[in-house]
Amino acid sequence: MALDIEHLRTWIGRTDTLPDLASQAPLKALTATLDREDAPAGPNDALPPCWHWLYFLPTPRQSDIGPDGHPRRGGFLPPVPLPRRMWAGSQLQFHAPIRVGQSLVRASRIADVRLKEGRTGPLVFVNVDHEIRADGVLAISERHDIVYRDMPQPGEASPAPVAAPEGAQWIREIVPDDVLLFRYSALTFNGHRIHYDRRYVTEVEGYPGLIVHGPLIATLLLDLLRRELPDARVTGFSFRAVKPLFDVAPFSVCGRRDGGNGVKLWARTPEGHLAMDASVTLA
């Protein structure tokens, strides 16, 4: 299928609205998945930042699933004809808490679709803006950055790695085994096979192991902050995926105060390279 960027750009401005309920069950499951000792959020308790990713889950029919486990292309998102799709990053503002039991509505809009020529071929970037309201009150504004790319060619060199920052105040080692990745896939109803199907991810996509979900890494970064500064209130959070992490070796989530009300967070590969770069603004 040819890549017609002008056709794909006709998706700009498309909207979608989904209702949901801030139910307690997925919060209890994520608390256990993150190996937290505290009790999960109860009625009227506020959700930790980014735990809203447990809601508004895609529910395509089984017959509408593509060979990679993602929904087939088209619908709300443009039908980009490139096989690899990645959640490249997000920028979020937290305006008001979401509390257990509240009625939620997410209004989404395709903000931009653009083509770039990367070192290894075409890249298509899709930006989606979300606004989430809880009982009618704006709670979260989020920009979701998605990137599509082609499969690597035989013998293609990997991009040069970037060294992870030094000077971490907090470090936590994460063991990303296949059970952790399966549980997070199940919690987010994510059928993408790169996270749980070892034969597919190694033989078809050519990766060395199962890929750790980008939003799971971001959640682990925020969880590190929550463990170290449990009373901190997050008003802003942004992250950018730099290098994939796999279940073949432990990785580290790191952080430090960054002057004033800022916090710098990052994920570090076993080799010491930067895997995810993130920043937090506190109230």
N, C-alpha and C positions, 0 to 999 in steps of 0.2 A: 504494500500500500504506500503510495507516494506521500511525502510530507508536504502538505499544502498549508503553509502557515497563515495565509489570508483566510482560508476556510476555518481553521482552528480559532482565529481571532474573532470570528463571528460569535463565539461563545462568551466574549466579554460582555458583562452586564447581566448574564443569566442569573436567576435567583432560585433559591430553594429554602423552604421553611419546614422545620421538623419540631414536633413537640416531644417532651419526655418528662419523666418524674425522677427527682433526686432520691432514688430508693436506697435502702441501707445495705442490701445484700452484696452488691459489687464492692462497696467500701470495705466491708468485712473481709472479702476475698483478697482485695489488694493489700490490706493491712497484713494479712498472713503471707502473701507473696513477697512483700518487702521485708519480711522477718522482723516486724515490729512487735514490741512487747506491750504497747499501750492498747487500751480497749478501742475498738473501732468506733467511728462516729455514731452517736445515737440520735434520736429525734431532735430536730432543731439545731443540732451541732453544725458548725461550719465545715465545709469540705476543705482539705488542704489544697494549695494551689496546683492546678492542672489535673486534679482528679476528676474534673468534668469530662476528661477524655474517656471515662467509663460509660458515658451516655451518648445519645445520638449515633448509635452504632449502625453501620451499613448492613442491610438485611436483604441482599439480592437472592432471588430464587436460585436453587442449585443449578438449574439449567442455564442460568445467566452467568455462571462462573467461567472465567477464561483458563487457559492451560497453566498459568502461573499461580492460580488460586485467587487472583483479584477478580472483581466484577469485570465483565467484558466492557470494552471501551465505548464511550458515548454516554448519553444521558446528561446529567448535570455537568460532569467534567468533560472537556473536549476529548475526542477520540484520537489522541496522539499515537501515531503508528510506530512508536519506539518501544522495545520490549522491557527495558528496565525503568522502574518507577521508584522514586525515593522521596520520603518526607525530609526535605533538606533543612528545614528550620521553621521557626515561628517567632512572632513578636506579640506579646500579650500585655494587656492592661487589665488590672483587677479593680473594678469600681465599687463593688459591693459583694459581700459573701453570698455563696450559695449554701443553703441549709438543707439538711436531710428532711425530706418530705415536701419540699417546694415543687411547684409546677414549673417546668422549664420550656423555653422556646428558643430555638437557634435559627436565626435568619442568616443565610449565606449568599454571597455574591461573588461571581468570577470577576476579579479586579483587573487582571492582565494575563495575556498569553504572549510570549515572545520567544523568538528563536535566536540562539547564539551558536557560533561555530567554536567548539571546544578543541582541545589538543587532539582528541581521539574521534572527532566527528560532531554531528549536530546535537545540540542540547535544547530542549524545550522547557521553559519555565512557566509554570502556572501559579498565579497568586490568587488565593481565595480569602476573602474577608468574612469573618463570622462575628455576629453579635448575639450574646446569650443573655436572656432575661429570666430572672427567677421571680415568680409571682408578679410579673409585669415590670420589675425593676431591672435596669441594665446592670449586669453583674460582670461580664467579661467582654472585652473586644480583642479579637485575635486575627492576625494575618498568618495564613498557613502557606508555606512555600513548598511547592512540589516540583521536582525536576525529573524529566524523562531523558534517557540516553540509550544508545545502541549497545548491543553486546560487544565485548572487547574482541579484537582480532587476534588470531594466534601470534604469539611472540610480542604482543603489545606491552610496552613498558608501563609500569604503574607510576602514578604521579609521585614526585619527590615528597617524602613525609616532612611534616612540620614538627619541630621539637615542642613538647608540652612545656607550659610555663614552670618556672621554679618558684620556690617560696610559699608552698602550700601551708596554711595553718591547720587544715583538716584533711585527712586522707582516710578513705575506707576502701578496702579491697572487696571486689565483687566477683563471685564465681558464677559465670553465666552458663550453667549447665542446661541441657535440653529440657529438663523439667521446668525450670524457671521460664524459659522461652515459651514452652507450651502453655503454661498457666497464664502468661500475659496475653498470648494470642487468643486463648479462650475467653479471657476477661473482656477483651476488646473486639471479639468476634472477627478476628483478623485471619483470613484464610490464605494469606500470602505464603507460599510454600517455602520461601527462603528462610523462614523462621522455625520450621519444624520438620521439613522433609530433607533429610541429609543426602539422599541419593539425588534428588532434584537439584539442590543448591550446589553440590560438588560436580555432578556430571553434566548438567544442563547449563547452569549459570557460571560454573567454573570457579566458585569460591572455595576456600580451604575448610569451611565449616559453616554451621548455622549462624545467621546474622542476627545480632542483637538489635531489637527494634529501636529506632531513633527515639520515639516518645518514651520508651522504657528507660533509656539512658537519661533523658531529660528529667523524668520522674525521679530517678535515683539521685541526680544532682540536687534537686529540690529536697529530697528526703535527707540528704547529707546536711543541708542547711537547717532543716527542721530538727535534726538530732543535735546539732551544735548550738543553734539559737532557737530554742523551742517557742519563745514568746515573740519572735520577730513576725511582723506582718508584711507580706509581700504585696507590693502595688504594681510592679512591673517585672517581666521576665522575658528574655530573648535567648535563643540558642541557634547554633549553626552546626550542622553535621560536617565534619572535616574528613574523617577516615572511618571506614567500617570496623566494628568490633565483632569478634566471632566467639563461639563457645569452646574453642580449643584451648584457651588459657585465661586465667583471671586478668581483670583490668582494674583500674583504680578510678574512683571519683574523688575530686580534690576541690578545695575552695579556700578563700581568704577574704577578709574584709578589704575593701578597696577604697577606703576613704569616705567620710561622711556617711551617707545612707546607701552606699553601693557595696555589692558583694560580687566577686569574680568566682565563677565555677568552671570546672573543666573535667573532661574524662581523658584518661591517659592509657594508651595501649600498653601491653606487656613490654614493648621495646622502648617505651618512653616517649612515644609520639602523641601528638594531639589528635584525639578522636572526636571530641565535641567541645565547642567553646560557648560559654554562656555568661550572661550577666543578670543580676537581680537588683531591683530598686526596692528599698524598704521604706515603710512609712516613717 
